[in-house]
Amino acid sequence: MGNTFGNLFKLTSFGESHGSMIGGVIEGCPAGLEINNNLIQKDLDRRKPGQSKVTSPRKEDDKVQLLSGIFEGKSTGTPIGFLIPNINSKSHDYSNIKDVFRPSHADYTYEEKYGLRDYRGGGRSSARETACRVVAGSIAKQLLNNYGIKISAYVLSIGNIFADEKNVDLNKDYDSNIVRCPDNDASEKMINLIKELKSKGNTVGGQIKCVISGVKPGFGEPVFDKLHADLGKAMLSINAVKGFEYGSGFSGSHMTGSEHNDEFMVENGNVSTKTNNSGGIQGGISNGEEIYFKVAFKPVATIMSKQNSIDKEKNNVELRVKGRHDPCVVPRAVPIVESMAAIVLADHLLRNRLSKL
């Protein structure tokens, strides 16, 4: 059922939005890695609902319980098991959609695939599952930190409001800003837009940009496990993601070869490129430059206004949903994007160590 991600460093997650808990098993973490529980919890707090006026009001502590694979603060090399209890689910909010398919949700497709579905908050298809990815991603980031690899993501846009990338300083912490946008002027406009749409029962999407530094040449596998292909799969597996582009992305299709090519040069014995349209990846393998990509998120499908849909008996119905939902998922998705990138890079770090003597 596609519940495992990764090859050497991998995560298997389980649980539903309104079950008793969610959790997972992380395999492949090398023995001897110092595990900082506070850093894991900090990343979970960045993702959890109820953290600001522009997120879902659902209150979950998201306190992770590490069950195995760690002894005296270090990984043992054995599977790391963990649990995150669900303490604030309100399943009765979904009783009115038991037999109805919500527009642009996974209700209809899950019903068609399995013949039944957990309608409480979307069950397994809920974005609540991404908390498991954040646990694994946080451990992956701690592993990557030992190799000087840093992953930084931020909100680039909400709706048609874009940050001025001249204002981006990746050495700053944007978590004090509730939309996690580095441009203060743009962030205020984003917050006002989200509040306005929330008051109308509507939602909005946006984009996240991620920049990865410190990756040495050689990460990535030919032919089907190219680094950008695995990053793309990781990002597209996140709920509500509609697009992924790395390097020059779609804008590269408007350029000529002489404009797009990244010329090599040597400075102080170090190889680099004059430009970085490749986004730090060539031939599916990292070249030592910064890796950067964008991830596009659609508007949250759950809106509070009336919509037309169908029920299980294929009758036309008018639907108004209940429950607690994000008017914009993008700010909470920043740690998820970072975590999925970290899992991919940790996996390729381990794989790269096997590529030559």
C-alpha positions as CSV (number, residue, x, y, z in Angstrom):
1,M,0.0,0.0,0.0
2,G,3.0,2.3,-0.5
3,N,3.6,3.1,3.2
4,T,7.4,2.9,3.0
5,F,9.7,5.6,1.6
6,G,13.4,5.2,1.0
7,N,15.9,2.5,0.2
8,L,18.7,2.4,2.9
9,F,17.4,5.2,5.1
10,K,13.6,4.6,5.0
11,L,10.4,5.4,6.8
12,T,7.3,3.2,7.2
13,S,4.4,5.1,8.7
14,F,1.0,4.0,10.0
15,G,-2.2,5.4,11.5
16,E,-5.2,7.5,10.7
17,S,-6.2,11.1,11.4
18,H,-8.9,10.1,14.0
19,G,-7.4,6.8,15.2
20,S,-5.8,6.5,18.6
21,M,-2.4,7.3,17.3
22,I,-0.1,7.6,14.3
23,G,3.5,6.4,14.2
24,G,6.3,4.8,12.2
25,V,9.5,2.8,12.0
26,I,12.7,4.3,10.7
27,E,15.3,1.9,9.3
28,G,18.8,2.4,8.2
29,C,19.9,5.1,10.6
30,P,23.6,4.4,11.3
31,A,24.6,3.4,14.8
32,G,26.2,6.1,17.0
33,L,24.2,9.1,15.8
34,E,23.5,11.4,18.8
35,I,19.7,11.9,18.7
36,N,18.5,15.2,20.1
37,N,14.8,14.7,21.2
38,N,14.3,18.4,21.6
39,L,15.1,19.0,17.9
40,I,12.6,16.4,16.9
41,Q,9.9,18.0,19.0
42,K,10.8,21.5,17.7
43,D,10.2,20.3,14.2
44,L,6.9,18.7,15.2
45,D,5.8,21.9,16.8
46,R,6.5,23.7,13.6
47,R,4.1,21.4,11.8
48,K,1.4,20.8,14.4
49,P,-2.1,22.4,14.1
50,G,-3.3,25.2,16.3
51,Q,-0.1,27.1,16.2
52,S,-1.4,30.4,14.9
53,K,-4.5,32.3,13.6
54,V,-3.9,31.1,10.0
55,T,-3.8,27.4,10.8
56,S,-6.4,24.7,11.8
57,P,-7.7,25.3,15.3
58,R,-7.3,21.5,16.1
59,K,-5.2,21.2,19.2
60,E,-2.6,18.4,19.2
61,D,0.5,18.3,21.4
62,D,2.2,16.0,18.9
63,K,4.4,14.7,21.7
64,V,6.5,11.9,20.1
65,Q,7.3,8.7,22.0
66,L,10.5,7.1,20.9
67,L,10.1,3.4,21.5
68,S,13.2,1.7,20.2
69,G,16.5,2.0,18.4
70,I,18.0,4.6,20.7
71,F,20.1,3.9,23.8
72,E,21.7,6.5,26.0
73,G,20.9,9.2,23.5
74,K,22.4,7.5,20.5
75,S,21.0,5.4,17.7
76,T,21.8,1.7,18.0
77,G,21.6,0.9,14.3
78,T,18.3,-1.0,14.8
79,P,14.8,0.2,13.8
80,I,13.7,3.3,15.5
81,G,10.0,3.0,16.4
82,F,7.9,5.9,17.5
83,L,4.3,6.9,18.3
84,I,2.4,10.2,18.3
85,P,-1.0,10.0,20.2
86,N,-4.1,11.7,18.7
87,I,-5.6,13.5,21.6
88,N,-8.0,16.1,20.1
89,S,-9.9,14.3,17.3
90,K,-13.6,15.1,16.9
91,S,-15.0,12.4,14.7
92,H,-18.6,13.5,15.0
93,D,-17.8,16.5,12.8
94,Y,-17.6,14.1,9.9
95,S,-20.8,12.1,10.4
96,N,-22.6,14.1,7.8
97,I,-20.1,13.0,5.0
98,K,-20.2,9.3,5.8
99,D,-21.9,8.5,2.5
100,V,-20.9,11.6,0.6
101,F,-17.7,12.3,-1.5
102,R,-16.1,15.7,-0.8
103,P,-14.9,17.5,-3.9
104,S,-11.2,17.2,-4.6
105,H,-10.6,14.9,-1.6
106,A,-9.5,11.3,-1.6
107,D,-13.0,10.1,-0.6
108,Y,-14.1,8.8,-3.9
109,T,-10.8,7.3,-5.0
110,Y,-10.2,5.5,-1.7
111,E,-13.8,4.1,-1.9
112,E,-13.2,2.9,-5.4
113,K,-9.8,1.3,-4.6
114,Y,-10.7,-0.4,-1.3
115,G,-14.4,-0.6,-1.2
116,L,-14.6,1.3,2.0
117,R,-13.0,4.3,3.7
118,D,-12.4,5.9,7.0
119,Y,-14.4,9.1,6.5
120,R,-13.2,10.6,9.9
121,G,-10.9,13.5,8.7
122,G,-9.9,11.5,5.7
123,G,-8.4,8.6,7.6
124,R,-5.1,7.5,6.1
125,S,-5.3,10.2,3.4
126,S,-5.2,13.0,6.0
127,A,-2.2,15.3,6.1
128,R,-1.9,14.3,9.8
129,E,0.2,11.4,8.6
130,T,2.9,13.9,7.6
131,A,3.8,14.3,11.3
132,C,5.5,10.8,11.0
133,R,7.6,12.2,8.1
134,V,8.7,15.1,10.3
135,V,10.0,12.7,13.0
136,A,12.0,10.8,10.4
137,G,13.1,13.9,8.7
138,S,14.3,15.5,11.9
139,I,16.5,12.5,12.6
140,A,17.7,12.6,9.0
141,K,18.6,16.3,9.4
142,Q,20.7,15.4,12.5
143,L,22.6,12.8,10.4
144,L,23.1,15.2,7.6
145,N,24.3,17.9,9.9
146,N,27.4,15.8,10.7
147,Y,28.3,16.1,7.0
148,G,27.8,19.9,6.8
149,I,24.5,19.6,4.9
150,K,21.9,22.3,5.7
151,I,18.2,22.3,4.5
152,S,16.2,25.6,4.6
153,A,12.7,26.1,3.3
154,Y,10.4,29.1,3.4
155,V,7.1,30.3,2.0
156,L,7.7,32.0,-1.4
157,S,4.1,32.8,-2.2
158,I,0.5,32.7,-1.0
159,G,-2.0,33.1,-3.7
160,N,-0.6,35.8,-6.0
161,I,1.5,37.4,-3.3
162,F,5.2,36.7,-3.7
163,A,8.2,37.3,-1.5
164,D,11.0,39.4,-2.8
165,E,13.8,36.9,-2.8
166,K,16.3,39.8,-2.4
167,N,15.1,39.8,1.3
168,V,15.9,36.2,1.9
169,D,18.6,35.4,4.4
170,L,18.8,31.7,5.1
171,N,20.8,32.3,8.2
172,K,17.7,33.8,9.9
173,D,14.9,31.9,11.6
174,Y,11.5,32.6,10.0
175,D,9.5,30.6,12.5
176,S,8.6,33.8,14.4
177,N,6.7,34.8,11.4
178,I,3.4,32.8,11.3
179,V,3.4,32.4,7.5
180,R,7.2,31.5,7.5
181,C,7.9,34.1,4.8
182,P,11.2,36.0,4.9
183,D,9.8,39.2,3.4
184,N,8.0,41.1,6.1
185,D,6.0,43.3,3.7
186,A,4.8,40.3,1.7
187,S,4.1,38.3,4.8
188,E,1.7,40.9,6.2
189,K,-0.2,40.8,2.9
190,M,-0.2,37.0,3.0
191,I,-1.6,36.9,6.5
192,N,-4.3,39.4,5.6
193,L,-5.3,37.4,2.5
194,I,-5.5,34.2,4.5
195,K,-7.6,35.8,7.2
196,E,-9.9,37.4,4.6
197,L,-10.5,34.0,2.8
198,K,-10.9,32.2,6.1
199,S,-13.7,34.6,7.1
200,K,-15.5,33.8,3.9
201,G,-15.1,30.0,4.4
202,N,-12.6,29.8,1.6
203,T,-8.9,28.6,1.2
204,V,-5.8,29.5,-0.8
205,G,-2.6,27.8,-2.0
206,G,1.0,28.9,-2.5
207,Q,4.6,27.9,-3.0
208,I,7.5,26.8,-0.8
209,K,11.1,27.2,-1.9
210,C,13.8,24.9,-0.5
211,V,17.6,25.5,-0.6
212,I,20.1,22.8,0.3
213,S,23.7,23.6,0.9
214,G,26.8,21.5,1.7
215,V,25.9,18.5,-0.6
216,K,29.1,17.2,-2.1
217,P,29.3,15.9,-5.7
218,G,28.1,12.4,-6.2
219,F,24.6,12.1,-4.5
220,G,22.1,10.4,-6.9
221,E,21.9,7.2,-8.8
222,P,21.5,6.5,-12.5
223,V,19.2,5.8,-14.2
224,F,15.8,5.8,-12.4
225,D,16.9,7.0,-8.9
226,K,18.2,10.3,-10.0
227,L,18.5,12.8,-7.1
228,H,16.0,15.2,-8.6
229,A,13.6,12.3,-9.4
230,D,13.6,11.1,-5.8
231,L,13.2,14.7,-4.5
232,G,10.3,15.1,-6.9
233,K,8.6,11.9,-5.8
234,A,9.2,13.0,-2.1
235,M,7.5,16.3,-2.7
236,L,4.7,15.1,-4.8
237,S,3.9,12.5,-2.1
238,I,3.0,15.4,0.3
239,N,-0.7,16.1,0.6
240,A,-2.0,19.0,-1.6
241,V,1.2,19.3,-3.7
242,K,0.5,19.9,-7.4
243,G,3.9,20.7,-8.8
244,F,7.7,20.4,-8.3
245,E,10.5,22.1,-10.2
246,Y,14.2,22.3,-9.5
247,G,16.9,24.6,-10.9
248,S,15.6,26.7,-13.7
249,G,12.5,24.6,-13.9
250,F,9.9,25.5,-16.5
251,S,11.7,28.8,-17.2
252,G,14.5,26.8,-18.6
253,S,12.3,25.8,-21.5
254,H,12.3,29.5,-22.7
255,M,16.1,29.7,-22.8
256,T,18.8,28.8,-25.3
257,G,21.6,26.4,-24.6
258,S,24.1,29.1,-24.4
259,E,22.0,30.9,-21.8
260,H,21.2,27.9,-19.8
261,N,24.5,26.0,-19.6
262,D,26.4,26.3,-16.4
263,E,30.1,26.8,-17.2
264,F,32.6,25.2,-15.0
265,M,35.5,27.1,-13.3
266,V,38.2,26.4,-10.7
267,E,38.9,28.7,-7.8
268,N,41.5,27.9,-5.2
269,G,41.4,24.3,-6.4
270,N,37.7,24.0,-6.0
271,V,35.4,23.2,-8.9
272,S,32.2,25.3,-9.2
273,T,29.9,26.7,-11.9
274,K,29.4,30.3,-12.9
275,T,25.7,29.9,-12.9
276,N,23.4,27.3,-11.3
277,N,20.5,26.8,-13.7
278,S,21.0,23.0,-13.0
279,G,19.9,23.5,-9.4
280,G,23.0,21.7,-8.2
281,I,22.1,18.5,-10.0
282,Q,23.4,17.3,-13.4
283,G,22.8,13.9,-14.9
284,G,20.7,13.1,-11.8
285,I,23.8,13.5,-9.6
286,S,24.7,16.4,-7.3
287,N,27.6,18.6,-8.6
288,G,28.4,20.4,-5.3
289,E,26.4,23.6,-6.0
290,E,23.4,24.6,-4.0
291,I,20.3,22.4,-4.7
292,Y,17.2,24.4,-4.9
293,F,13.6,23.7,-5.8
294,K,10.0,24.9,-5.5
295,V,6.9,23.0,-4.4
296,A,3.4,24.2,-5.4
297,F,0.5,23.6,-3.0
298,K,-3.2,23.7,-4.1
299,P,-5.8,25.4,-1.9
300,V,-7.1,23.2,0.9
301,A,-10.0,21.2,-0.6
302,T,-12.2,21.6,2.5
303,I,-14.1,24.8,2.2
304,M,-17.0,26.0,4.5
305,S,-19.4,27.1,1.8
306,K,-21.9,24.9,0.1
307,Q,-20.8,22.6,-2.8
308,N,-22.4,20.1,-5.1
309,S,-21.3,16.5,-5.1
310,I,-22.6,12.9,-5.1
311,D,-23.1,10.2,-2.6
312,K,-22.4,6.5,-2.6
313,E,-25.6,5.8,-4.5
314,K,-24.6,8.2,-7.2
315,N,-27.2,10.7,-6.2
316,N,-26.6,14.4,-6.6
317,V,-26.3,16.1,-3.2
318,E,-25.6,19.5,-1.7
319,L,-22.8,19.4,0.8
320,R,-21.6,21.7,3.6
321,V,-18.6,20.3,5.6
322,K,-17.9,20.7,9.3
323,G,-14.7,20.4,11.2
324,R,-11.4,22.3,11.8
325,H,-9.3,22.9,8.8
326,D,-6.5,25.0,7.5
327,P,-7.4,28.0,5.4
328,C,-3.9,27.7,3.9
329,V,-1.7,24.7,4.5
330,V,1.5,26.2,3.1
331,P,3.0,27.7,6.4
332,R,2.7,24.3,8.2
333,A,4.1,22.5,5.2
334,V,7.6,24.1,5.4
335,P,8.9,21.5,7.9
336,I,7.3,18.7,5.9
337,V,9.2,19.8,2.8
338,E,12.4,20.0,4.7
339,S,11.8,16.6,6.3
340,M,11.1,14.9,3.0
341,A,14.2,16.5,1.4
342,A,16.3,15.3,4.4
343,I,15.0,11.7,4.1
344,V,16.0,11.7,0.4
345,L,19.4,13.1,1.1
346,A,20.1,10.8,4.0
347,D,19.2,7.9,1.8
348,H,21.5,9.0,-1.0
349,L,24.3,9.8,1.5
350,L,24.3,6.2,2.6
351,R,23.9,4.9,-1.0
352,N,26.8,7.1,-2.1
353,R,29.1,5.6,0.4
354,L,28.7,2.3,-1.5
355,S,29.5,3.7,-4.9
356,K,33.3,3.4,-5.0
357,L,36.3,2.1,-3.0
